[in-house]
Amino acid sequence: MKNKRSNTKKIALVGLAASLALLLSYVEFLLPPLYAAVPGIKMGLPNVVIIYVLYCIDVKYAALVSATRLILSSILFGNTMTLAYSVAGAVLSLLIMAILKRTDKLSAVGVSVAGGVAHNLGQILVAILLLDTPQIAFYMLVLTVTGTVSGIFVGMSGTLLIKRIPSDKIFRLR
């Protein structure tokens, strides 16, 4: 019985996390574009939630939250092309973050930075495939800097959230 209750709480938490990530996607969508100087950059606000779920619950649930948020935000604020770029970035990012988290050699900030850079790499790879323009790979130099800065912000925010709302407190709620 306890295991069923724990799974129910995890599923409810994933629903809340996906809703929060979607809300943060909307906030990011409403913000003035940061990419006036550097096209294609975003702060990655929804990834704060992904980092939290990755560290406090499980990689499977982080993937579920990420997929839910990507699909809904593409429907609400984007199009098929944004979905293609977002999925490639999110899958590569989550894969790298899950591997690095498992090693326990990096903090959540380090894992987040790697995820931010991996996200940009995934998007560049899709752009190269779709646009048949391998020269766009040079833009990865710029995106590495912006992915690092965003990753630091997301990782620090995620770390703060992990410390303020530890998973053991969530799962003890009645």
C-alpha positions in Angstrom: 0.0 0.0 0.0 2.8 2.4 0.9 4.5 1.8 -2.6 1.2 2.7 -4.4 0.9 5.9 -2.3 4.5 6.8 -3.1 3.9 6.3 -6.8 0.7 8.3 -6.7 2.6 11.2 -5.0 5.3 11.0 -7.6 2.8 11.1 -10.4 1.0 14.1 -8.8 4.4 15.8 -8.3 5.3 15.2 -11.9 2.0 16.8 -13.0 2.7 19.8 -10.8 6.3 20.0 -12.1 5.1 19.8 -15.7 2.6 22.6 -15.0 5.3 24.7 -13.4 7.7 24.1 -16.3 5.0 25.0 -18.8 4.2 28.2 -16.8 7.9 29.1 -16.9 8.0 28.4 -20.6 5.2 30.9 -21.0 7.0 33.5 -18.8 10.1 33.0 -21.0 7.9 33.4 -24.1 6.5 36.7 -22.8 9.9 38.2 -21.9 11.5 40.6 -24.4 13.9 38.6 -26.7 17.4 38.2 -25.3 18.5 37.1 -28.7 18.6 40.6 -30.2 22.4 40.4 -30.0 22.7 36.6 -30.1 19.9 34.8 -32.1 18.5 31.6 -30.5 19.3 32.1 -26.9 16.9 31.7 -24.0 17.4 31.7 -20.3 16.1 28.1 -19.9 13.7 28.9 -17.0 11.8 25.6 -17.4 15.0 23.7 -16.9 15.1 24.7 -13.2 12.1 22.4 -12.7 13.9 19.6 -14.8 17.0 19.9 -12.6 14.8 19.6 -9.5 13.0 16.6 -10.7 16.2 15.0 -11.9 17.8 15.4 -8.5 14.8 14.9 -6.2 12.8 12.2 -7.9 14.3 10.3 -10.9 15.5 10.6 -14.5 12.4 8.9 -15.8 10.2 11.5 -14.2 12.4 14.3 -15.4 12.1 13.0 -18.9 8.3 12.8 -18.5 8.1 16.4 -17.3 10.4 17.6 -20.1 8.4 15.8 -22.8 5.1 17.0 -21.4 6.4 20.6 -21.3 7.9 20.4 -24.8 4.8 19.1 -26.4 2.4 21.5 -24.7 4.7 24.6 -25.1 5.2 23.8 -28.8 1.4 23.6 -29.3 0.7 26.7 -27.3 3.7 29.0 -28.2 5.5 27.5 -31.1 5.3 25.3 -34.2 6.6 22.0 -35.6 10.0 23.5 -36.2 10.4 24.7 -32.7 9.3 21.2 -31.5 12.0 19.6 -33.6 14.8 21.9 -32.3 13.5 21.7 -28.7 13.2 17.9 -28.7 16.7 17.4 -30.0 18.1 19.8 -27.5 16.1 18.4 -24.6 16.9 14.8 -25.3 20.7 15.4 -25.6 20.6 17.6 -22.6 18.8 15.2 -20.3 20.9 12.3 -21.5 24.1 14.2 -20.6 22.7 15.5 -17.3 21.6 12.0 -16.3 25.0 10.5 -17.0 26.9 13.2 -15.2 24.5 13.2 -12.2 25.1 9.5 -11.9 28.9 10.0 -11.6 28.5 12.3 -8.6 31.6 14.2 -9.8 29.8 17.5 -10.6 27.4 19.7 -8.6 23.9 20.4 -9.9 25.4 23.6 -11.3 28.0 21.7 -13.3 25.4 19.2 -14.5 23.2 22.1 -15.5 26.0 23.8 -17.5 26.7 20.6 -19.3 23.0 20.2 -20.0 22.8 23.8 -21.3 25.7 23.3 -23.7 24.4 19.9 -24.8 20.9 21.4 -25.5 22.5 24.0 -27.8 24.6 21.2 -29.5 21.4 19.2 -30.1 19.8 22.2 -31.7 22.8 22.9 -33.9 22.9 19.3 -35.1 19.2 19.6 -36.1 19.9 22.9 -37.9 22.7 21.3 -39.8 20.5 18.4 -40.8 17.4 20.5 -41.7 19.2 23.3 -43.4 22.0 21.3 -44.9 24.4 23.9 -43.8 27.4 22.4 -41.8 28.9 25.9 -41.5 26.3 26.7 -38.9 28.4 24.6 -36.5 30.7 27.6 -36.0 27.8 29.2 -34.1 28.3 26.6 -31.4 31.2 28.7 -30.1 28.7 31.5 -29.3 26.1 29.1 -28.0 28.6 27.4 -25.7 29.1 30.8 -23.9 25.4 31.4 -23.6 24.6 27.8 -22.7 27.2 28.1 -19.9 25.8 31.3 -18.5 22.2 29.9 -18.7 23.4 26.6 -17.2 24.9 28.4 -14.2 21.7 30.4 -13.6 19.5 27.3 -14.0 21.8 25.2 -11.8 22.0 27.7 -9.1 18.3 28.2 -9.1 17.7 24.4 -9.1 20.2 24.0 -6.3 18.3 26.6 -4.2 15.0 24.8 -5.0 16.5 21.4 -4.0 17.7 22.8 -0.7 14.4 24.6 0.1 12.1 21.8 -0.9 13.8 18.5 -0.3 12.1 15.5 -1.7 11.8 13.7 1.6 9.5 16.5 2.8 7.4 16.3 -0.3 6.8 12.5 0.0 5.9 12.7 3.7 3.0 15.0 2.9 -0.4 13.4 3.7 
